[in-house]
Amino acid sequence: MGDLYLVFKNLTRKKMRLALTLFATFIAFMIFGTISAFQSALDSGVELSADDRLITVNKINFTQPLPIAYYNRVRTVDGIVEVTHLNWFGGYYQDPKNFLPMMAVNENTFLKVYNELVLTDEEEAAWKGNRQGLIVGENAARQYGWKKGDRIPINSNIFSQKDGTTSWDFTIEAVYTGEQEQTDTSGLYFHYKYFNETQSFGGNYIGWMGVRTADPARNGEVIKAIDDMFVNSPFETETVPEKAFNQAFLAQIGNLGLILSSVIFAAFFIILVIVGNSMILAIRERTSEIAVLKTIGFKSGRIFAMVLSESIFLALMGGGLGLLASFGLIELFNGSGVAQLPTLVLKPHIIMQSLMFMLLLGGITGIFPAITAQRLNIISALSRH
Amino acid sequence: MKIIAQIWTVMVMNIRSLPQRLWMSLAAVLAVAVVIFVLLAFLAMANGFNQTLSGTGSEDIAIVTRDGSQSELNSVISRDGVNIISTAEGIAKDKNGNPIYSAELYVVVDGIKRTTGTEVNIPLRGISSSGVSLRDQVTIIEGRMFESGKNELMIGSSALREFSGFELGREVTFGKTKWKVVGVFSTGGSVFESEVWADARTVQTQFRRGSSFQTMRMRLANTGDITALEKLIEADPRLNFNVETEAKYYAEQGNALSGIVIFGWAVSIVMGAGALAGALNTMFTSVSARTTEIATLRAIGFSNTSAFMGTLFESVVLSLIGGIAGTTLAFAALDGLSASTLSAGFTQVVFTFELSPDLFATGIKLALAIGFIGGFFPAWRAARMPVVKAFG
């Protein structure tokens, strides 16, 4: 225990330097925790995508339509549990800035394919029974203050009704939650029939299909069966696993992963330089003291361990505080409802990673001063004074 | 005058003694350099994107879309709508007295992003020769213009650089139809360079659009004056359209990356606080290393102002070096870097990172701020140091 006391005394002897070094470490781990949580929220769309779900889109591009007749043809394919179809509605609430991820779907099959959306049987029945029924995710409901039973008008920036207006009336039959904490609950879903019969364009087209297979192992076979069915038609299809589809879509925005990792890397680099330097300095200032310790019988190994534990202590303290602060920031962000992102969570793997980085930081910044202290020659060190 | 001479002497002494504190000083410089680099990376990205979009629109061109559609992709204009709008006053006329306008289509097709190998949304614009003439600086770099009535495409040079699938001479399949890439065009770095162009009527047929179009562009008789068009649209209840100048239309989309700017600033300021801790550390150490020196100077009659200014100056110089290193590195590594992102039109826009002189100044200013704050408190300590204690 005596050694620990010495380590503690050494750490706290220059209060200003300790505070500054702790602060720098604090900043780095606050950035790490917060940005990692953002990154994991961005990735959650990919991570949480179901392995047994496929997306069938028009081969030209997923914004091109498919004929509604394809839906019944795909349902006959072997190895499929259920199929549903979706149309992007381009919805917005009151102001075009309040855009909504809103889809017209087949109400009978939608919840069988997208079973991570949680609502009661009564709510499901009420939604299916009401042509103007709408189900809203809790994230969207929170953002606009909607609750079950509300009647709301929603506009489309793509479609118009036969009378020329762009506004549709809906009744919210359920506010659904997600099966998991990070399940996306910003989407709104309503009946395709309501959409198809009231909108003024061609009609009888769908945007894409969601396909649930009996077993992820059969995905390859199902993909081939679907796409072969429509080859050489004016509407060729491209079927891909949902995970691949979501990944490709994220990649369209840009290499967000690279941007975020670079920021984390830069933050750690700065802290490594600052903390490392301050450790080297601290040990250099103590040269004669260490020589005295050695003279009175401290073994080199013991000195080495003391210096190293000092730097690791420092990293753990600053890093721990930083992680705590990032936890607070994340809660603040989750409560604010600014961005349409899944819930930010400091996942266990992020906490494990930061602990590892703290040990690494402490190790790297302490190792060289520790070696210097270990190798210190008593006579030359004392004769310097 | 004496005080200025004193300050000058101390400044020079501090700078000359920097090599004695080489590693400590280098750490402070490096930390500042990294912060400035990160800030400029974000700002250069947003600036490049903004420049590309705001450089696209012209004040001489008006663009008509369906009201509330927000992007060309979502807009629809019927043949009748086009005909009525083309009669509006305020549209420039050619030498035969016909209005100069272009009715266009905008559909999305797949391309492959070269850096990731993933499918991305490429805009295929159905356009006519009058539409081409409504864009400034269109030049055919390779091959030739598409011919009307044929399944021929030409691709913008930015799109060709970032995406594969549309190389010159290549045959492209959309559904059952085959198209041939016959030309590569440039528009001087504007958004149009991220597009693929084909004959409007052919696109109508092959994408089953009947006789409808999506947007309409017209040359204005008077620069920026769209009042006549607005009046026409307002007066006719059949015309559910929105008209604005092309310059305004693209300028609005240019702010799409403003979130990135906020994020970049937030991250840089937090990191800057970390770098500030490094600067303070360096300068406090510098002051304590020079304790005897400062006390000596005070004892022989130097004022405490000179001790203050000397330390502050040292800190500002270190940060300035860091700032210059950071901006230089950012310029060397990032300026002109080509990137693309999904724009408001739901298609890829290719742009390049651009470090403007303004951004340089911003970077240097942040570095100076870190240096000033990082030097102020240690300088205060240096100035207040009791002479007797220092010798003790």
Chai-1 contact restraints between the chains, C-beta under 6 A:
chainA,res_idxA,chainB,res_idxB,connection_type,confidence,min_distance_angstrom,max_distance_angstrom,comment,restraint_id
A,M16,B,F284,contact,1.0,0.0,6.0,A-B,restraint_1
A,L20,B,A277,contact,1.0,0.0,6.0,A-B,restraint_2
A,L20,B,L280,contact,1.0,0.0,6.0,A-B,restraint_3
A,L20,B,N281,contact,1.0,0.0,6.0,A-B,restraint_4
A,F23,B,A277,contact,1.0,0.0,6.0,A-B,restraint_5
A,A24,B,G274,contact,1.0,0.0,6.0,A-B,restraint_6
A,A24,B,A277,contact,1.0,0.0,6.0,A-B,restraint_7
A,I27,B,V270,contact,1.0,0.0,6.0,A-B,restraint_8
A,I27,B,A273,contact,1.0,0.0,6.0,A-B,restraint_9
A,I27,B,G274,contact,1.0,0.0,6.0,A-B,restraint_10
A,I60,B,V109,contact,1.0,0.0,6.0,A-B,restraint_11
A,I60,B,F174,contact,1.0,0.0,6.0,A-B,restraint_12
A,I60,B,G175,contact,1.0,0.0,6.0,A-B,restraint_13
A,N61,B,V108,contact,1.0,0.0,6.0,A-B,restraint_14
A,N61,B,V109,contact,1.0,0.0,6.0,A-B,restraint_15
A,N61,B,D110,contact,1.0,0.0,6.0,A-B,restraint_16
A,T63,B,V108,contact,1.0,0.0,6.0,A-B,restraint_17
A,G90,B,N74,contact,1.0,0.0,6.0,A-B,restraint_18
A,P96,B,Q70,contact,1.0,0.0,6.0,A-B,restraint_19
A,N157,B,G68,contact,1.0,0.0,6.0,A-B,restraint_20
A,N157,B,S69,contact,1.0,0.0,6.0,A-B,restraint_21
A,N157,B,Q70,contact,1.0,0.0,6.0,A-B,restraint_22
A,N157,B,N74,contact,1.0,0.0,6.0,A-B,restraint_23
A,I158,B,N74,contact,1.0,0.0,6.0,A-B,restraint_24
A,T166,B,G68,contact,1.0,0.0,6.0,A-B,restraint_25
A,P234,B,G175,contact,1.0,0.0,6.0,A-B,restraint_26
A,P234,B,K176,contact,1.0,0.0,6.0,A-B,restraint_27
A,E236,B,G175,contact,1.0,0.0,6.0,A-B,restraint_28
A,A248,B,T118,contact,1.0,0.0,6.0,A-B,restraint_29
A,A248,B,E119,contact,1.0,0.0,6.0,A-B,restraint_30
A,A251,B,T116,contact,1.0,0.0,6.0,A-B,restraint_31
A,A251,B,T118,contact,1.0,0.0,6.0,A-B,restraint_32
A,Q252,B,V120,contact,1.0,0.0,6.0,A-B,restraint_33
A,Q252,B,L342,contact,1.0,0.0,6.0,A-B,restraint_34
A,I253,B,T341,contact,1.0,0.0,6.0,A-B,restraint_35
A,I253,B,L342,contact,1.0,0.0,6.0,A-B,restraint_36
A,G254,B,T341,contact,1.0,0.0,6.0,A-B,restraint_37
A,V263,B,V267,contact,1.0,0.0,6.0,A-B,restraint_38
A,A266,B,V34,contact,1.0,0.0,6.0,A-B,restraint_39
A,A266,B,V38,contact,1.0,0.0,6.0,A-B,restraint_40
A,A267,B,M271,contact,1.0,0.0,6.0,A-B,restraint_41
A,F269,B,V34,contact,1.0,0.0,6.0,A-B,restraint_42
A,I270,B,A31,contact,1.0,0.0,6.0,A-B,restraint_43
A,I270,B,V34,contact,1.0,0.0,6.0,A-B,restraint_44
A,I270,B,G274,contact,1.0,0.0,6.0,A-B,restraint_45
A,I270,B,A275,contact,1.0,0.0,6.0,A-B,restraint_46
A,V273,B,A27,contact,1.0,0.0,6.0,A-B,restraint_47
A,V273,B,L30,contact,1.0,0.0,6.0,A-B,restraint_48
A,V273,B,A31,contact,1.0,0.0,6.0,A-B,restraint_49
A,I274,B,A27,contact,1.0,0.0,6.0,A-B,restraint_50
A,I274,B,A31,contact,1.0,0.0,6.0,A-B,restraint_51
A,I274,B,G278,contact,1.0,0.0,6.0,A-B,restraint_52
A,N277,B,M24,contact,1.0,0.0,6.0,A-B,restraint_53
A,N277,B,A27,contact,1.0,0.0,6.0,A-B,restraint_54
A,S278,B,N281,contact,1.0,0.0,6.0,A-B,restraint_55
